[in-house]
Amino acid sequence: MLIVAVATAWGNREGGINSFNYSFLSGLSALRLDHKLVCVVTDVNNDERHDAEKKGVHVLRVSGVENGRPTDASSYEIVEWLTKNGFDPRQDSVFIGHDIVTGSVAVKAAERCGGRVALIHHMAYEEYQNLRGGLGEKTGLNFDRQQQLFETPHATVFGVGTYLAEKAGSLGGKQPHVLIPGFPEQFERNSALNNQLRIAIAGRFTPDQEPLKQAALPIEALGKAIRDAAWTVKLLEDPTVFIIGVDGDRIREAKLETLASRIAGRHVNIVPRPFNDDPNAVVSVLKQSNLAIVPSFHEGFGLFGWEAIGCEVPLILGRKTGLFKFISSQVGRGEIHSVDMLGGVGRQRDVDAIAEAIVEVAKDLPLAKQDAIRLRERLKTEKGCTWKHTAEAFLSAIDPRREPGLPARKTPSANAPSRHFNSGKKDFFPRCVELTLSENQGSTPERFDVQADLWFGKQPLVLDDMKVELSLRRAQVAVSSTTGRIFGERLGDNPKVAGLEPTAGGMWIVTDPGGGDTLGHRALGVAPICQIETPPSTMADVTVKVLVSPKDVNCEFDLPAEDRGSLKEKLMAIVVQKALLDETTGEVIFSQAELRQDDIND
């Protein structure tokens, strides 16, 4: 497979998508698979080329516009260079675009050679670009461009973390995939002592980004914490702050140092530094720190905070960050210190809240460090958190039948027998529950997607000459196969789906996505619920049942409360008589559907 990633530079230059792209391609290279890797940039120097070559990545420089971004015309340069340099993009190629920075170029290049396209969502512009006001037109334009990009037919869409994955799916109307970044690979252990508070802050703190990135906010908060609590909390007597990514004017004029000292009423050791392209620069500071702060009002993910977790550093961050939403949804929020930032006129409230969080950490630093170590280990255990895992997740999404650690699947031989599935179904109360099964295009009996189209509604019945409506509060979807097994990620695992909760044993719990007490919606059908793997030379099959506990059956009728019990009993007798009982669970089967394989030789 040929994988072509379009960025603006190789390495951490300018941070953002380049930092992600650099580590991501490094992870793909580290898998040591038979893939050819190319990185498209608009600027590169000899040291960067040499570094890329060591990682097995070919670097292609194309023309760009003033801001360093490639243009749609760059797609011609890409295809021409690939052809001239012995790459055949028409065989099996994937072009990766990073949001609207390079996404359209990747789409154009893929179109020119018949390749596939993968789009990675990095920035939710509508959430933050107009924070200071006056940029409504630009924000709207960027949102429109993102929607058009992620609606690209047949594109595989990704988001960095669960929040951006959900956004990507919303923008393009597709099932998104989550890419979880790796922790810093150069980190070995945190060497910060417990007898001095050392705070790390990093970002792109330019003046025009201040309403969003808020470099001054944690400095003000630290000053307040020192002023209010230094006389009772020893660690606040002499803290040190390293803040990386500060603009030159603020560094030269000592604005942050002056701000902290003025509020604290004493000297505060603030060390502002400019942005550094060296990927080790931030980690070198983090591994000697015992507190990290992400002061941004909003972050699509928050890679610095993620790196802090990977370096066992206690973390303070805002709840409007994708990182907070990811942590709280995956492992809970108990081991991080979160702040509900208000921004704008609520700035003083934000200063107070961060100051309180700083004091809380400083009061019991050993406990905070233990929480940070525990959080890192839990994430490592449950999510992997290496760039190899990120690369594996990407390859599995663009090639679902691929075994982890193995090359991409081969194209089936034209002489192989064609195969299809026979389907059958029974809806016992079709207007209450309707279920249909199919397999996605490209499925094979060895590995096939289960596409379950499931609708809930109300079933009108007549009981004792009275009209009754039958509906459900809650249901379970059970997927089973007599010859195969559920393979890989299931629908709702990551990201989560409102009203759908996967559980053990091939079961999904279905509730109303809006929190109501009656099911009346399409619960499945937009994306496959799971994938079934069947051993070779075995006839593939899958059965899906919709199970309901009697207590979750609703019946609506106009009767006094004292008369409803007997009528409900009669209704349940009809339900049990007309439907089936599941012998395993003792619950009522409202609908059941099957897919079974047939072979047809050409």
C-alpha positions as CSV (number, residue, x, y, z in Angstrom):
1,M,0.0,0.0,0.0
2,L,1.1,3.5,-0.8
3,I,0.2,6.1,1.9
4,V,0.6,9.8,1.1
5,A,0.1,12.3,3.9
6,V,-0.2,16.0,2.9
7,A,1.1,18.4,5.5
8,T,3.0,21.7,5.3
9,A,6.3,20.7,6.9
10,W,8.1,17.6,8.2
11,G,8.6,17.6,12.0
12,N,7.1,19.8,14.6
13,R,7.5,23.1,12.8
14,E,4.4,25.3,13.5
15,G,3.0,22.6,15.8
16,G,-0.6,21.6,15.1
17,I,-1.1,19.3,12.2
18,N,2.6,19.0,11.5
19,S,3.3,17.7,15.0
20,F,0.5,15.1,14.7
21,N,1.5,14.2,11.2
22,Y,5.2,13.7,12.1
23,S,4.4,11.3,15.0
24,F,1.7,9.6,13.1
25,L,3.9,8.7,10.1
26,S,6.6,7.7,12.5
27,G,4.1,5.3,14.1
28,L,3.2,3.9,10.7
29,S,6.9,3.4,9.9
30,A,7.6,1.7,13.2
31,L,5.0,-1.0,12.3
32,R,7.6,-2.2,9.7
33,L,4.9,-3.3,7.3
34,D,5.3,-3.4,3.5
35,H,3.8,0.1,3.1
36,K,5.4,3.0,1.1
37,L,5.2,6.3,3.0
38,V,5.3,9.7,1.4
39,C,4.9,13.1,3.2
40,V,4.0,16.1,1.0
41,V,5.2,19.4,2.3
42,T,5.7,23.0,1.0
43,D,9.0,23.5,2.8
44,V,11.8,21.2,3.9
45,N,15.5,21.5,4.8
46,N,18.3,18.9,4.6
47,D,18.1,18.0,8.3
48,E,14.4,17.3,8.0
49,R,14.9,15.2,4.8
50,H,17.6,13.2,6.6
51,D,15.3,12.6,9.6
52,A,12.5,11.5,7.3
53,E,14.7,9.1,5.4
54,K,15.8,7.4,8.7
55,K,12.1,6.8,9.4
56,G,11.5,5.4,5.9
57,V,9.5,8.3,4.8
58,H,9.9,9.9,1.4
59,V,9.5,13.7,1.4
60,L,8.0,15.5,-1.6
61,R,8.1,19.3,-1.7
62,V,5.3,21.1,-3.7
63,S,4.5,24.7,-4.3
64,G,2.4,26.5,-1.7
65,V,0.7,29.8,-1.0
66,E,1.9,32.5,1.3
67,N,0.7,30.9,4.5
68,G,2.6,27.7,3.6
69,R,-0.4,25.6,2.7
70,P,-0.4,23.6,-0.6
71,T,-3.0,24.4,-3.2
72,D,-5.3,22.2,-5.2
73,A,-2.8,22.6,-8.1
74,S,-0.3,20.7,-5.9
75,S,-2.3,17.5,-6.6
76,Y,-0.8,17.5,-10.1
77,E,2.7,17.8,-8.7
78,I,2.0,14.9,-6.3
79,V,0.8,12.5,-8.9
80,E,3.5,13.5,-11.4
81,W,6.3,13.0,-8.7
82,L,4.9,9.6,-7.6
83,T,4.8,8.3,-11.2
84,K,8.3,9.6,-12.0
85,N,9.8,8.1,-8.8
86,G,8.6,4.6,-9.2
87,F,5.4,4.7,-7.1
88,D,2.2,3.5,-8.7
89,P,-0.7,5.3,-7.0
90,R,-3.2,3.5,-9.2
91,Q,-2.5,0.1,-7.5
92,D,-3.5,0.6,-3.9
93,S,-3.0,4.1,-2.5
94,V,-4.4,6.2,0.4
95,F,-4.1,10.0,0.5
96,I,-4.3,11.6,3.9
97,G,-5.5,15.2,4.4
98,H,-5.4,17.1,7.6
99,D,-8.7,19.0,7.9
100,I,-9.1,22.0,5.5
101,V,-5.4,22.8,5.8
102,T,-4.5,20.0,3.3
103,G,-7.7,18.0,2.9
104,S,-8.7,19.3,-0.5
105,V,-5.3,18.6,-1.9
106,A,-5.5,15.0,-0.7
107,V,-9.0,14.6,-2.3
108,K,-7.8,16.0,-5.6
109,A,-4.7,13.8,-5.7
110,A,-6.8,10.7,-4.9
111,E,-9.3,11.6,-7.6
112,R,-6.5,11.9,-10.2
113,C,-5.2,8.4,-9.7
114,G,-8.2,6.5,-8.4
115,G,-6.9,6.2,-4.9
116,R,-8.7,6.3,-1.6
117,V,-8.8,9.3,0.7
118,A,-8.6,9.6,4.5
119,L,-9.5,12.9,6.2
120,I,-8.5,13.8,9.8
121,H,-10.5,16.4,11.7
122,H,-8.3,18.7,13.9
123,M,-10.1,22.0,14.4
124,A,-13.8,22.8,15.3
125,Y,-13.6,26.4,14.0
126,E,-17.2,27.3,14.9
127,E,-16.4,26.6,18.5
128,Y,-13.6,29.1,19.0
129,Q,-12.6,31.2,15.9
130,N,-14.9,34.1,16.7
131,L,-14.3,34.3,20.4
132,R,-13.0,37.9,20.3
133,G,-15.7,38.9,17.7
134,G,-15.4,40.4,14.3
135,L,-14.5,37.1,12.6
136,G,-18.0,35.7,12.0
137,E,-17.6,35.7,8.2
138,K,-14.3,33.9,8.3
139,T,-15.6,31.4,10.9
140,G,-18.6,30.6,8.8
141,L,-16.5,30.2,5.7
142,N,-14.2,27.7,7.4
143,F,-17.2,25.8,8.7
144,D,-18.7,25.6,5.2
145,R,-15.3,24.4,3.8
146,Q,-15.1,21.7,6.5
147,Q,-18.6,20.5,5.8
148,Q,-17.9,20.3,2.1
149,L,-14.6,18.5,2.7
150,F,-16.0,15.8,5.1
151,E,-18.9,15.1,2.8
152,T,-16.4,13.9,0.2
153,P,-18.0,10.7,-1.2
154,H,-16.2,7.4,-0.1
155,A,-13.8,9.3,2.2
156,T,-12.9,7.6,5.5
157,V,-13.1,10.2,8.2
158,F,-11.2,10.4,11.5
159,G,-11.0,12.7,14.5
160,V,-8.2,13.2,17.0
161,G,-10.0,12.0,20.1
162,T,-13.7,11.2,20.6
163,Y,-14.9,14.8,20.5
164,L,-13.4,15.6,17.1
165,A,-14.5,12.2,15.8
166,E,-18.1,13.0,16.6
167,K,-17.7,16.4,15.0
168,A,-16.2,14.8,11.8
169,G,-19.2,12.4,11.7
170,S,-21.6,15.3,12.1
171,L,-19.9,17.4,9.4
172,G,-19.9,14.6,6.8
173,G,-22.8,12.4,7.8
174,K,-20.4,9.4,7.9
175,Q,-19.4,6.9,10.7
176,P,-16.2,8.5,12.1
177,H,-13.1,6.7,13.5
178,V,-11.2,7.8,16.5
179,L,-7.4,8.3,16.5
180,I,-5.9,8.4,20.0
181,P,-2.4,10.0,19.9
182,G,0.6,8.3,21.5
183,F,2.2,9.3,24.7
184,P,5.8,10.8,24.3
185,E,8.0,7.8,23.4
186,Q,11.1,9.5,24.8
187,F,9.6,9.7,28.3
188,E,11.1,7.3,30.9
189,R,10.2,8.7,34.3
190,N,9.1,11.9,36.0
191,S,12.0,13.3,38.0
192,A,10.2,16.2,39.6
193,L,10.7,16.5,43.4
194,N,7.9,17.1,45.9
195,N,9.6,20.0,47.7
196,Q,9.1,22.6,45.0
197,L,6.2,23.4,42.7
198,R,7.3,23.3,39.0
199,I,4.6,24.3,36.6
200,A,4.7,23.6,32.8
201,I,2.5,25.5,30.3
202,A,2.9,25.2,26.5
203,G,1.0,26.3,23.4
204,R,1.1,28.8,20.5
205,F,0.7,32.0,22.6
206,T,0.5,34.7,20.0
207,P,-1.3,38.0,20.7
208,D,-4.1,37.3,18.1
209,Q,-4.8,34.0,19.8
210,E,-4.9,35.3,23.4
211,P,-8.7,35.1,23.7
212,L,-8.5,31.4,22.9
213,K,-5.1,30.3,24.2
214,Q,-5.0,32.7,27.3
215,A,-1.3,32.6,28.2
216,A,-1.9,35.3,30.9
217,L,-4.8,33.4,32.6
218,P,-2.7,30.8,34.5
219,I,-0.1,33.5,35.3
220,E,-2.8,35.6,36.9
221,A,-4.2,32.6,38.7
222,L,-0.8,31.6,40.1
223,G,-0.3,35.2,41.4
224,K,-3.7,35.0,43.1
225,A,-2.9,31.6,44.6
226,I,0.4,32.8,46.0
227,R,-1.2,36.0,47.4
228,D,-4.0,34.1,49.1
229,A,-2.4,30.9,50.2
230,A,1.4,31.1,50.3
231,W,1.4,31.7,54.1
232,T,-0.4,28.4,54.6
233,V,0.8,26.2,51.7
234,K,4.5,25.9,51.7
235,L,4.9,24.9,48.0
236,L,3.4,28.3,47.0
237,E,6.2,30.2,48.5
238,D,8.6,29.8,45.6
239,P,7.1,28.1,42.5
240,T,8.7,28.1,39.1
241,V,6.8,28.3,35.8
242,F,8.1,27.3,32.4
243,I,5.8,28.7,29.7
244,I,6.7,27.6,26.2
245,G,5.4,29.2,23.0
246,V,5.3,32.9,24.1
247,D,5.6,35.6,21.5
248,G,8.8,37.7,21.3
249,D,7.3,41.0,22.5
250,R,6.0,39.6,25.7
251,I,9.3,37.8,26.4
252,R,11.4,40.9,25.8
253,E,9.1,43.2,27.8
254,A,8.8,40.7,30.7
255,K,5.0,41.1,30.6
256,L,4.2,37.8,32.2
257,E,6.8,38.1,34.9
258,T,5.5,41.5,35.8
259,L,1.9,40.4,35.8
260,A,2.5,37.5,38.2
261,S,4.6,39.6,40.6
262,R,2.1,42.4,40.7
263,I,-0.8,40.2,41.6
264,A,1.2,38.0,44.1
265,G,2.8,41.0,45.8
266,R,6.2,39.3,45.6
267,H,8.6,38.1,43.0
268,V,7.4,35.0,41.0
269,N,9.8,33.0,38.9
270,I,8.2,32.9,35.5
271,V,10.4,31.6,32.6
272,P,8.7,32.4,29.2
273,R,10.3,30.8,26.1
274,P,9.5,30.9,22.4
275,F,8.0,28.0,20.5
276,N,10.5,25.3,19.8
277,D,10.4,22.9,16.8
278,D,12.3,20.3,18.7
279,P,9.8,17.5,19.6
280,N,11.8,16.8,22.8
281,A,11.6,20.4,24.1
282,V,8.2,20.1,25.8
283,V,8.9,16.6,27.1
284,S,12.2,17.8,28.7
285,V,10.2,20.4,30.7
286,L,7.3,18.1,31.5
287,K,9.4,15.3,33.0
288,Q,10.8,17.7,35.5
289,S,7.4,19.3,36.3
290,N,4.8,18.4,38.9
291,L,1.9,20.4,37.5
292,A,0.8,21.2,34.0
293,I,-1.9,23.7,33.0
294,V,-3.8,23.9,29.7
295,P,-5.3,27.4,29.9
296,S,-7.1,27.3,26.5
297,F,-10.8,28.3,26.5
298,H,-11.3,25.6,23.9
299,E,-9.2,22.9,22.3
300,G,-10.3,20.3,19.7
301,F,-8.1,17.8,21.6
302,G,-5.3,19.4,23.6
303,L,-2.1,17.6,22.7
304,F,0.0,19.3,25.4
305,G,-2.3,18.1,28.1
306,W,-2.1,14.6,26.7
307,E,1.7,14.8,26.7
308,A,1.5,15.9,30.4
309,I,-0.6,12.8,31.2
310,G,2.0,10.7,29.4
311,C,4.7,12.3,31.5
312,E,2.9,11.6,34.8
313,V,2.2,15.2,35.5
314,P,-0.9,16.4,37.5
315,L,-3.1,18.4,35.1
316,I,-5.4,21.4,35.2
317,L,-7.5,21.9,32.1
318,G,-10.8,23.4,30.9
319,R,-13.9,21.3,30.4
320,K,-14.4,22.8,26.9
321,T,-11.4,20.8,25.6
322,G,-11.7,17.6,23.7
323,L,-9.1,16.1,26.0
324,F,-11.3,16.6,29.1
325,K,-14.3,15.1,27.2
326,F,-12.2,12.1,26.2
327,I,-10.8,11.5,29.7
328,S,-14.1,11.9,31.4
329,S,-16.0,9.6,29.0
330,Q,-13.3,6.9,29.0
331,V,-11.9,6.6,32.5
332,G,-13.7,9.3,34.6
333,R,-12.5,12.7,35.7
334,G,-11.4,11.9,39.2
335,E,-7.7,12.0,38.5
336,I,-7.6,15.4,36.7
337,H,-8.4,18.9,37.9
338,S,-11.0,20.5,35.6
339,V,-12.3,24.0,35.3
340,D,-15.5,25.1,33.7
341,M,-14.1,28.3,32.0
342,L,-16.5,31.1,31.2
343,G,-14.2,33.3,29.2
344,G,-14.9,37.0,28.3
345,V,-16.7,38.8,31.1
346,G,-16.3,35.7,33.3
347,R,-12.5,35.9,33.2
348,Q,-12.1,36.8,36.9
349,R,-14.2,33.7,37.7
350,D,-11.8,31.6,35.6
351,V,-8.8,33.1,37.4
352,D,-10.3,32.2,40.7
353,A,-11.2,28.7,39.6
354,I,-7.7,28.0,38.3
355,A,-6.1,29.5,41.4
356,E,-8.2,27.2,43.6
357,A,-7.1,24.2,41.5
358,I,-3.4,25.2,41.9
359,V,-3.9,25.5,45.7
360,E,-5.6,22.1,45.8
361,V,-2.6,20.4,44.0
362,A,0.0,22.3,46.1
363,K,-1.7,21.2,49.4
364,D,-1.1,17.5,48.7
365,L,1.4,17.2,45.8
366,P,2.3,13.5,46.5
367,L,-1.4,12.6,46.2
368,A,-1.7,14.5,43.0
369,K,1.3,12.8,41.5
370,Q,-0.1,9.4,42.5
371,D,-3.3,10.2,40.7
372,A,-1.3,11.2,37.6
373,I,0.7,8.0,37.6
374,R,-2.5,6.0,38.0
375,L,-4.2,7.8,35.2
376,R,-1.3,7.2,32.8
377,E,-1.2,3.5,33.6
378,R,-4.9,3.1,33.2
379,L,-4.9,4.8,29.8
380,K,-1.9,2.7,28.7
381,T,-3.6,-0.5,29.8
382,E,-7.0,0.3,28.2
383,K,-6.0,2.4,25.1
384,G,-2.4,1.5,24.3
385,C,-1.4,5.1,23.9
386,T,1.5,4.6,21.5
387,W,1.8,6.0,18.0
388,K,2.0,2.4,16.8
389,H,-1.5,1.9,18.2
390,T,-2.6,5.1,16.4
391,A,-1.2,3.8,13.2
392,E,-2.9,0.4,13.7
393,A,-6.3,2.1,14.4
394,F,-5.9,4.0,11.1
395,L,-5.0,0.9,9.1
396,S,-7.9,-1.0,10.6
397,A,-10.3,1.7,9.6
398,I,-9.2,2.0,6.0
399,D,-8.8,-1.8,5.7
400,P,-11.3,-3.4,8.2
401,R,-10.4,-7.0,7.2
402,R,-6.7,-6.5,8.1
403,E,-5.3,-8.4,11.0
404,P,-3.4,-6.1,13.4
405,G,0.3,-6.2,12.6
406,L,-0.2,-7.8,9.2
407,P,-0.1,-6.2,5.7
408,A,-3.2,-5.0,4.0
409,R,-5.5,-7.6,2.5
410,K,-5.0,-8.8,-1.1
411,T,-7.5,-8.1,-3.8
412,P,-9.6,-11.3,-4.3
413,S,-8.8,-13.2,-7.4
414,A,-11.2,-12.7,-10.3
415,N,-11.5,-16.5,-10.6
416,A,-12.6,-17.0,-7.0
417,P,-16.2,-18.1,-6.6
418,S,-18.7,-15.2,-5.9
419,R,-20.6,-15.5,-2.7
420,H,-23.7,-13.9,-1.2
421,F,-25.9,-14.2,1.8
422,N,-29.5,-15.3,2.1
423,S,-31.5,-13.3,4.6
424,G,-34.6,-14.0,6.7
425,K,-36.6,-12.1,9.3
426,K,-39.7,-12.1,11.5
427,D,-41.1,-9.0,13.1
428,F,-43.8,-10.1,15.5
429,F,-45.0,-6.5,16.1
430,P,-43.7,-4.8,12.9
431,R,-44.9,-1.3,13.7
432,C,-43.4,-1.6,17.2
433,V,-40.1,-3.1,16.1
434,E,-38.8,-3.6,12.6
435,L,-35.5,-5.2,11.9
436,T,-33.7,-5.9,8.6
437,L,-30.2,-7.3,8.1
438,S,-27.8,-7.0,5.2
439,E,-24.0,-7.1,4.6
440,N,-22.0,-4.1,3.4
441,Q,-20.5,-4.0,-0.1
442,G,-17.1,-5.7,-0.1
443,S,-18.0,-8.1,2.7
444,T,-16.8,-11.7,2.4
445,P,-17.9,-14.8,4.5
446,E,-14.5,-14.7,6.2
447,R,-15.0,-11.1,7.5
448,F,-18.4,-9.3,7.0
449,D,-20.1,-6.3,8.4
450,V,-23.5,-6.7,10.0
451,Q,-25.7,-3.9,8.8
452,A,-28.8,-3.9,11.0
453,D,-31.6,-1.5,10.1
454,L,-33.7,-1.2,13.3
455,W,-36.7,1.1,13.8
456,F,-39.0,1.5,16.9
457,G,-42.5,2.8,16.9
458,K,-46.0,2.2,18.3
459,Q,-48.2,-0.9,17.4
460,P,-52.0,-0.3,17.5
461,L,-54.0,-3.3,18.9
462,V,-57.6,-3.9,19.9
463,L,-58.1,-5.5,23.3
464,D,-61.6,-6.0,24.8
465,D,-63.0,-3.7,22.1
466,M,-60.6,-1.0,23.2
467,K,-57.8,0.4,21.1
468,V,-54.3,0.1,22.7
469,E,-50.9,1.3,21.6
470,L,-47.9,-1.0,22.3
471,S,-44.5,0.5,22.6
472,L,-41.2,-0.1,24.4
473,R,-39.2,1.7,27.1
474,R,-35.9,-0.2,26.5
475,A,-34.7,-3.1,24.4
476,Q,-31.6,-5.3,23.9
477,V,-30.0,-6.2,20.6
478,A,-28.3,-9.6,20.7
479,V,-25.9,-10.6,17.9
480,S,-24.7,-14.2,17.7
481,S,-23.1,-16.5,15.1
482,T,-22.9,-20.3,15.3
483,T,-19.7,-20.5,13.3
484,G,-18.0,-17.1,13.8
485,R,-17.3,-14.4,16.3
486,I,-17.6,-10.7,16.7
487,F,-14.3,-9.1,15.6
488,G,-12.8,-5.8,16.5
489,E,-14.6,-2.6,17.4
490,R,-18.4,-2.6,17.9
491,L,-20.8,0.3,17.2
492,G,-20.9,2.5,20.2
493,D,-17.5,1.4,21.6
494,N,-15.6,4.5,20.4
495,P,-17.1,7.1,20.0
496,K,-20.2,6.4,22.0
497,V,-23.6,6.6,20.4
498,A,-26.5,8.3,22.1
499,G,-29.1,5.7,23.2
500,L,-26.9,2.7,22.4
501,E,-24.6,1.0,24.9
502,P,-22.5,-2.1,24.0
503,T,-22.2,-4.7,26.7
504,A,-20.6,-8.1,27.1
505,G,-21.8,-11.2,25.3
506,G,-22.6,-9.5,22.0
507,M,-25.4,-7.4,23.5
508,W,-26.4,-3.7,23.0
509,I,-28.8,-1.9,25.3
510,V,-31.1,0.5,23.4
511,T,-32.7,3.5,25.1
512,D,-34.2,6.7,23.8
513,P,-31.3,9.0,22.8
514,G,-33.1,12.0,24.2
515,G,-33.6,10.4,27.6
516,G,-37.4,9.8,27.1
517,D,-39.3,6.7,28.3
518,T,-40.5,5.5,24.9
519,L,-38.5,4.1,22.0
520,G,-39.7,5.7,18.7
521,H,-36.6,6.2,16.5
522,R,-34.2,4.6,14.2
523,A,-31.7,3.0,16.5
524,L,-29.4,1.2,13.9
525,G,-28.7,1.4,10.2
526,V,-26.4,4.3,9.6
527,A,-23.3,2.3,10.3
528,P,-22.6,-1.5,10.8
529,I,-23.3,-2.7,14.3
530,C,-20.3,-5.0,14.3
531,Q,-18.1,-7.3,12.1
532,I,-18.2,-11.1,12.1
533,E,-15.1,-13.2,11.5
534,T,-15.6,-16.8,10.3
535,P,-12.9,-19.5,10.0
536,P,-11.9,-20.5,6.5
537,S,-14.0,-23.3,4.9
538,T,-16.9,-22.6,7.2
539,M,-20.4,-21.4,6.3
540,A,-20.9,-17.9,7.7
541,D,-24.0,-16.9,9.6
542,V,-25.3,-14.3,12.0
543,T,-28.5,-13.9,14.0
544,V,-29.8,-10.7,15.5
545,K,-32.6,-10.6,18.0
546,V,-34.4,-7.7,19.6
547,L,-35.2,-8.7,23.2
548,V,-37.5,-7.0,25.6
549,S,-38.2,-7.5,29.3
550,P,-41.9,-7.5,30.2
551,K,-41.4,-4.6,32.6
552,D,-40.2,-2.5,29.6
553,V,-43.4,-2.9,27.6
554,N,-45.6,0.2,27.4
555,C,-49.3,0.1,26.7
556,E,-51.3,3.2,26.3
557,F,-55.1,3.2,26.8
558,D,-57.7,5.5,28.3
559,L,-58.9,3.7,31.5
560,P,-59.0,4.6,35.2
561,A,-55.8,3.6,37.0
562,E,-57.6,0.8,39.0
563,D,-58.6,-0.9,35.8
564,R,-55.3,-0.8,34.0
565,G,-53.5,-3.7,35.8
566,S,-55.8,-6.4,34.4
567,L,-55.7,-5.0,30.9
568,K,-51.9,-4.9,31.0
569,E,-51.9,-8.5,32.0
570,K,-54.1,-9.5,29.1
571,L,-51.9,-7.5,26.7
572,M,-48.7,-9.2,28.0
573,A,-50.4,-12.6,27.5
574,I,-51.0,-11.7,23.8
575,V,-47.4,-10.5,23.5
576,V,-46.0,-13.7,24.8
577,Q,-48.4,-15.8,22.8
578,K,-47.7,-14.0,19.5
579,A,-43.9,-13.5,20.0
580,L,-41.2,-15.9,21.2
581,L,-39.4,-16.3,24.4
582,D,-35.6,-16.4,24.4
583,E,-34.5,-19.5,26.3
584,T,-31.2,-17.9,27.4
585,T,-32.6,-14.7,29.0
586,G,-36.3,-15.4,29.5
587,E,-37.1,-12.2,27.7
588,V,-39.5,-11.7,24.8
589,I,-38.2,-11.7,21.2
590,F,-39.9,-8.9,19.4
591,S,-38.0,-9.3,16.2
592,Q,-35.4,-11.7,14.8
593,A,-33.3,-11.7,11.6
594,E,-30.6,-13.9,10.1
595,L,-28.0,-13.9,7.4
596,R,-26.6,-17.2,6.0
597,Q,-24.0,-17.7,3.4
598,D,-24.5,-19.4,0.0
599,D,-21.7,-20.2,-2.5
600,I,-22.4,-19.7,-6.2
601,N,-19.6,-20.7,-8.6
602,D,-19.2,-18.6,-11.7
